[in-house]
Amino acid sequence: MARILLNKDNLFYNLEAISQKATSKEKVAVVLKDNAYGHGIVEIAKLSCEFGIKKAVVRSVEDAQKIKDYFSYILILAPNVFHNYSHTFHIALNTLENIEKIPQNSNVHIKIDTGMHRNGISIDDIEVAILGLLKQKANITGVFTHHKGADELSTNFFFQKELFSKAKAKVKEICEKLFLPIPAFHSCNSSALFREKNFEELNEDFARAGIATYGYLEDDLQFNFPKLKPVMSLWASKMATRTLKKNQSVGYGGKFTASSDMIVSTYNVGYGDGFLRLNENHNYTTPKGFQVLGRVSMDNLSINSEEEEVCLFDDVRELAKIHNTITYEITCSLKENIKREII
Ligand SMILES: *Cc1c(COP(=O)(O)O)cnc(C)c1O
């Protein structure tokens, strides 16, 4: 099987850029959902901890368990089971209906819907949520929201920001009235963080950095986003080499035909490993200038190379374009059983 190399220097470079923008390492929560966007949850957790990041965001309780030794503060976005959690776990409340399932003493972050209309409660329900959680004897440790398009040029970003600042004011007012501690506030994902002119002025407790950690941001020049460094590269090993004679073709459908005699090798990665299927409609060139020939199979692909190991990508932006998707999907698709190695 193929292997994934994780470039520690690049990860640290990105975490440094994020920490500076957020004003300190304490104000960064690294987002590790979905196997750390395909990079390997435990590997990225260990490295982020080594760098000095104290907070993480995951999808499930199972994920939080896997990384609990590396962080002092873990936000669980979509808790699937409700039982008693570790005191370092904070669970998101995505709907009022879940309040009664929350066990005593749980730390809860209330998710506010500021316009994405996916999860979260409306501003009008904040007081109901707080009172309900108090009745449940839960600790209200955070209030947050999520942007639907901080990486796009539109007014959504400003609109949601405005609504969240209203929500924050309301939460503060209610907490003061009830003699409750003011919870942590957070609203920024990667692009929102880098779009903020001055994160300090936003007066929030941390930012949730996902894609920027891994080296990508939508690089629309108008936002002046910094250049980050991709962390992941995908490598495949040679299984077989042959000479493809002029007019012979390779792979399913025989969609690549040699125009003259050429050397072709098969490498051990395919769409079954999560390397999305390229076919005759795409030209994809590896970082070293080799071509992926014809159609990618489930477990292997053909390349005009003889090297023992080839790097299929060290930056997924080109593949994201080819597949008409976002960088997130290219990295997330890589299966968990591929070996991850830190270099
Ligand atoms: C995925 C996610 C993030 C991280 O977003 P990026 O764009 O990758 O930085 C932050 N917050 C929530 C709630 C998320 O689901």
Ligand as a Chemical Component Dictionary entry (heavy atoms), coordinates in Angstrom:
data_LIG
# 
_chem_comp.id                   LIG 
_chem_comp.type                 NON-POLYMER 
_chem_comp.pdbx_formal_charge   0 
_chem_comp.three_letter_code    LIG 
# 
loop_
_chem_comp_atom.comp_id 
_chem_comp_atom.atom_id 
_chem_comp_atom.alt_atom_id 
_chem_comp_atom.type_symbol 
_chem_comp_atom.charge 
_chem_comp_atom.model_Cartn_x 
_chem_comp_atom.model_Cartn_y 
_chem_comp_atom.model_Cartn_z 
_chem_comp_atom.pdbx_ordinal 
LIG C1 C1 C 0 -14.647 22.116 10.142 1  
LIG C2 C2 C 0 -14.934 23.185 11.091 2  
LIG C3 C3 C 0 -13.984 24.196 11.338 3  
LIG C4 C4 C 0 -12.692 24.333 10.579 4  
LIG O1 O1 O 0 -12.919 24.967 9.341  5  
LIG P1 P1 P 0 -11.713 25.294 8.358  6  
LIG O2 O2 O 0 -12.332 26.013 7.246  7  
LIG O3 O3 O 0 -11.139 23.986 7.935  8  
LIG O4 O4 O 0 -10.730 26.088 9.136  9  
LIG C5 C5 C 0 -14.281 25.115 12.329 10 
LIG N1 N1 N 0 -15.448 25.060 13.013 11 
LIG C6 C6 C 0 -16.384 24.125 12.768 12 
LIG C7 C7 C 0 -17.646 24.149 13.544 13 
LIG C8 C8 C 0 -16.172 23.161 11.799 14 
LIG O5 O5 O 0 -17.108 22.238 11.553 15 
# 
loop_
_chem_comp_bond.comp_id 
_chem_comp_bond.atom_id_1 
_chem_comp_bond.atom_id_2 
_chem_comp_bond.value_order 
_chem_comp_bond.pdbx_ordinal 
LIG C1 C2 SING 1  
LIG C2 C3 SING 2  
LIG C2 C8 DOUB 3  
LIG C3 C4 SING 4  
LIG C3 C5 DOUB 5  
LIG C4 O1 SING 6  
LIG O1 P1 SING 7  
LIG P1 O2 DOUB 8  
LIG P1 O3 SING 9  
LIG P1 O4 SING 10 
LIG C5 N1 SING 11 
LIG N1 C6 DOUB 12 
LIG C6 C7 SING 13 
LIG C6 C8 SING 14 
LIG C8 O5 SING 15 
# 
